[in-house]
Amino acid sequence: MIAKEGEAILNKENQFQQNINSEDPFIKNLYSDLNERINAYEQEDAVKIDKMKWKDATGSIFFMILIIVYLVYSLV
């Protein structure tokens, strides 16, 4: 099972490399650009994600409360 997964990964890498070395200029440019973007993304600290804080949600919570109060007031 693990051997098949490893084989699939190698096949994808081979397919990716074949597309980079393609004779079709569009395919070659497309995959070369994609490879550059992937490498740049992996080198950046773009993976770091901050958790949402209360001050980030206060505006949305405030508007939800206003809508709820309006709906309760209009239905009563």
Residue pairs with C-beta under 8 A, 6 or more apart in sequence:
16 31
16 35
19 27
19 28
19 30
19 31
20 28
20 31
20 32
20 35
21 28
22 28
22 31
